[in-house]
Amino acid sequence: MKKTLFVLSFLLFSICCFAQNRTISVTTKKIVFTRDGGVCQCCGSTLNLEYDHITPFSCGGSSTPSNIQLLCKKCNRSKSNSCTCKIHNRIVGTNCCEGHAT
């Protein structure tokens, strides 16, 4: 009985504490918006801004302010899971495979 309870407790703790969350908190959004001056970090647009993971979430990127930036919808969609905005040919993220800008 004790063993089963321990295993269940451990699994619950693991799920609660170690699961990444793709959601970007309101506080993080406020910090990033202020830090980035309310403009796309690629083209400077102030229209259709989105919060982008610099290191993609799918590659283990977190939702903390240091990994979030403002990009307009066009730049963010063109970046996708890469490190480059294909519209402006600018580096706006990290390489998913290597973990650094290329």
Backbone torsions as a table, in degrees:
resi	resn	phi	psi	omega
1	MET	NA	-45.5	179.7
2	LYS	-62.3	-39.5	-179.4
3	LYS	-63.6	-44.2	179.0
4	THR	-63.2	-43.5	178.8
5	LEU	-63.2	-40.7	178.2
6	PHE	-63.1	-46.7	-179.5
7	VAL	-62.1	-45.1	178.6
8	LEU	-62.7	-42.4	178.7
9	SER	-62.6	-43.4	179.7
10	PHE	-62.8	-44.5	179.4
11	LEU	-62.3	-44.5	178.5
12	LEU	-62.1	-44.3	178.4
13	PHE	-60.9	-43.3	-179.5
14	SER	-62.0	-44.3	-179.1
15	ILE	-65.5	-44.1	-177.6
16	CYS	-69.6	-41.0	-169.4
17	CYS	-96.9	-22.8	-173.6
18	PHE	-111.5	-4.1	179.7
19	ALA	-75.5	133.2	176.7
20	GLN	-78.3	153.3	-179.3
21	ASN	-124.1	120.5	-178.2
22	ARG	-72.1	-22.7	-177.7
23	THR	-63.7	136.5	177.4
24	ILE	-101.5	121.9	-175.1
25	SER	-67.4	158.7	178.0
26	VAL	-60.3	-40.4	179.5
27	THR	-62.5	-45.6	178.7
28	THR	-62.5	-41.2	178.8
29	LYS	-60.9	-41.9	179.0
30	LYS	-64.2	-44.0	179.6
31	ILE	-61.5	-47.9	-177.5
32	VAL	-65.8	-43.4	-179.6
33	PHE	-59.9	-44.6	179.0
34	THR	-66.6	-47.8	-179.2
35	ARG	-59.5	-41.8	-177.0
36	ASP	-86.5	2.1	176.0
37	GLY	68.6	18.5	177.5
38	GLY	68.8	26.0	179.5
39	VAL	-132.1	153.9	175.6
40	CYS	-60.1	130.4	-178.0
41	GLN	-76.7	-0.8	176.7
42	CYS	-105.5	-55.7	-172.5
43	CYS	-110.8	-9.4	178.9
44	GLY	85.8	3.9	179.8
45	SER	-66.4	151.1	174.7
46	THR	-110.0	6.2	-176.6
47	LEU	-102.2	144.7	174.7
48	ASN	50.2	49.0	-177.8
49	LEU	-75.6	143.5	178.1
50	GLU	-131.8	157.6	177.3
51	TYR	-94.9	121.8	-174.0
52	ASP	-113.3	139.6	172.6
53	HIS	-80.0	120.3	179.9
54	ILE	-62.2	-54.2	166.8
55	THR	-91.6	117.4	-174.3
56	PRO	-51.5	142.4	178.5
57	PHE	-56.4	-38.3	-178.7
58	SER	-65.8	-14.8	178.8
59	CYS	-106.7	13.4	178.0
60	GLY	97.9	5.6	178.8
61	GLY	-66.3	140.7	-177.2
62	SER	-88.8	172.6	177.3
63	SER	-105.1	34.5	177.3
64	THR	-90.8	157.4	-177.7
65	PRO	-52.9	-34.8	-178.1
66	SER	-69.0	-14.6	179.1
67	ASN	-114.0	10.6	-179.9
68	ILE	-118.4	142.2	175.7
69	GLN	-142.5	162.5	175.0
70	LEU	-88.9	129.5	171.0
71	LEU	-135.0	145.8	174.2
72	CYS	-70.9	163.8	-175.7
73	LYS	-57.3	-42.0	-178.3
74	LYS	-63.8	-47.1	-179.6
75	CYS	-66.3	-42.1	-179.3
76	ASN	-63.7	-43.3	-179.5
77	ARG	-68.1	-34.6	-179.2
78	SER	-74.7	-29.0	177.6
79	LYS	-68.0	-44.6	-178.5
80	SER	51.3	-124.0	-176.7
81	ASN	-100.3	24.4	-178.4
82	SER	-112.8	-165.7	178.4
83	CYS	-112.4	0.4	-173.5
84	THR	-122.2	134.3	170.3
85	CYS	-77.1	115.7	-175.7
86	LYS	-76.1	-16.8	177.1
87	ILE	-73.9	-46.1	-175.4
88	HIS	-105.6	-0.1	-179.3
89	ASN	52.3	47.0	179.8
90	ARG	-121.4	145.3	175.8
91	ILE	-77.1	122.6	-179.6
92	VAL	-132.0	20.1	-179.2
93	GLY	-168.3	-166.0	178.6
94	THR	-111.7	152.6	178.4
95	ASN	-69.1	124.6	-176.2
96	CYS	-60.7	-36.3	-176.6
97	CYS	-80.2	-38.2	-174.7
98	GLU	-101.6	-19.1	177.5
99	GLY	81.3	14.1	176.8
100	HIS	-144.8	164.0	-179.4
101	ALA	-64.2	142.6	177.6
102	THR	-124.7	NA	NA
